[in-house]
Amino acid sequence: MTSTIAGTIDGKVVWSDDMSVGCSALDDDHKILIQALNDFIEALENDEGVFVTDGIFMVLLDYTNFHFAREEAIMKACGYAGFEDHVKTHGELKEQLMDARTRYMRNPSPDLEDEIRDFLLSWLQSHILVRDMDYKGRVAASGQDLDSILANI
């Protein structure tokens, strides 16, 4: 059985304003990632099969790469002091996500499904609610035109 994590209802992540990083584009990215995670969990719960869950996993992977590139561009442009460490964390998370997908494709057992579900829930929530909150103040104080930064990615 999966663990209970703050910000969840019935095992799914629910967006709240507490998750906002102060940039609507990044908040929208987070909402898309949360929806993909919730779709993955729902597919597992409904036994929709490995092809459906893998398709959702690929959406998570692709959108995570897109989102991390946008987030890193904003952090860099705003002079966020923790930029290098945050980029390193992004790399580690991408590796963990790819590893989880590989293991799942090899053996989609119920125990592994629970492990991956817990990892994804924890990853999304801890990354948004803890790590991303580190740069929130710097982004707000920078006065940068975030839309212009994102338009160049």
MARZA-999264 format. One line per field, with one value per residue (C-alpha): x, y, z; residue number from 1; residue in three letters. Coordinates in steps of 0.5 Angstrom, whole numbers. Layout:
// residues N
x: [X	...]
y: [Y	...]
z: [Z	...]
romar: [NUM	...]
tidren: [ALA	...]
***
This chain:
// residues 153
x: [0	2	4	0	4	1	-3	-6	-13	-15	-7	-7	-3	-8	-5	-5	-3	2	6	6	13	11	12	5	9	13	6	3	8	8	0	2	7	2	-4	1	3	-5	-6	0	-3	-10	-8	-4	-11	-15	-10	-10	-3	4	3	-2	2	9	6	4	11	14	10	13	20	19	15	20	26	22	20	27	30	25	26	34	33	29	34	40	37	35	42	39	45	43	43	49	46	39	41	45	39	35	40	39	32	32	36	32	26	29	31	24	21	27	25	18	18	22	18	11	10	5	11	15	8	8	15	14	8	11	17	13	9	15	19	14	12	18	21	16	15	22	27	23	21	29	29	22	24	30	25	21	26	30	25	26	21	20	16	22	26	22	21	28	28]
y: [0	7	12	18	25	32	35	28	26	19	18	23	30	36	43	48	55	53	50	56	58	65	64	62	58	54	53	51	46	43	42	38	34	33	31	26	23	22	19	14	12	12	7	3	3	1	-5	-1	-5	-4	0	5	6	6	12	16	15	17	24	24	24	28	34	33	35	40	43	43	46	52	52	52	58	62	61	62	69	71	70	64	62	55	54	49	45	45	43	37	35	35	31	26	26	25	19	16	17	13	8	7	6	1	-3	-2	-5	-11	-13	-9	-13	-10	-8	-5	-1	1	3	8	11	13	15	19	22	24	27	31	34	35	38	43	44	44	45	50	54	56	60	63	69	70	70	75	80	79	84	79	79	71	71	73	68	63	65	64	56]
z: [0	-1	4	5	3	4	-1	-4	-4	-5	-7	-12	-12	-11	-13	-8	-8	-3	-9	-13	-15	-17	-24	-28	-33	-28	-24	-30	-32	-25	-26	-32	-29	-23	-28	-31	-25	-23	-30	-28	-21	-24	-30	-25	-20	-26	-29	-36	-37	-39	-45	-43	-36	-41	-45	-39	-36	-43	-42	-35	-38	-44	-40	-34	-39	-42	-35	-32	-38	-37	-30	-30	-36	-31	-25	-29	-31	-24	-21	-17	-12	-12	-19	-20	-14	-17	-24	-21	-17	-24	-27	-21	-21	-29	-28	-22	-27	-33	-28	-25	-32	-34	-28	-29	-36	-35	-29	-28	-21	-16	-11	-16	-18	-11	-10	-17	-15	-8	-11	-16	-11	-6	-12	-15	-8	-5	-11	-12	-4	-2	-7	-12	-6	-5	-12	-11	-7	-12	-18	-15	-13	-20	-24	-30	-36	-35	-41	-45	-42	-43	-51	-52	-50]
romar: [1	2	3	4	5	6	7	8	9	10	11	12	13	14	15	16	17	18	19	20	21	22	23	24	25	26	27	28	29	30	31	32	33	34	35	36	37	38	39	40	41	42	43	44	45	46	47	48	49	50	51	52	53	54	55	56	57	58	59	60	61	62	63	64	65	66	67	68	69	70	71	72	73	74	75	76	77	78	79	80	81	82	83	84	85	86	87	88	89	90	91	92	93	94	95	96	97	98	99	100	101	102	103	104	105	106	107	108	109	110	111	112	113	114	115	116	117	118	119	120	121	122	123	124	125	126	127	128	129	130	131	132	133	134	135	136	137	138	139	140	141	142	143	144	145	146	147	148	149	150	151	152	153]
tidren: [MET	THR	SER	THR	ILE	ALA	GLY	THR	ILE	ASP	GLY	LYS	VAL	VAL	TRP	SER	ASP	ASP	MET	SER	VAL	GLY	CYS	SER	ALA	LEU	ASP	ASP	ASP	HIS	LYS	ILE	LEU	ILE	GLN	ALA	LEU	ASN	ASP	PHE	ILE	GLU	ALA	LEU	GLU	ASN	ASP	GLU	GLY	VAL	PHE	VAL	THR	ASP	GLY	ILE	PHE	MET	VAL	LEU	LEU	ASP	TYR	THR	ASN	PHE	HIS	PHE	ALA	ARG	GLU	GLU	ALA	ILE	MET	LYS	ALA	CYS	GLY	TYR	ALA	GLY	PHE	GLU	ASP	HIS	VAL	LYS	THR	HIS	GLY	GLU	LEU	LYS	GLU	GLN	LEU	MET	ASP	ALA	ARG	THR	ARG	TYR	MET	ARG	ASN	PRO	SER	PRO	ASP	LEU	GLU	ASP	GLU	ILE	ARG	ASP	PHE	LEU	LEU	SER	TRP	LEU	GLN	SER	HIS	ILE	LEU	VAL	ARG	ASP	MET	ASP	TYR	LYS	GLY	ARG	VAL	ALA	ALA	SER	GLY	GLN	ASP	LEU	ASP	SER	ILE	LEU	ALA	ASN	ILE]
***
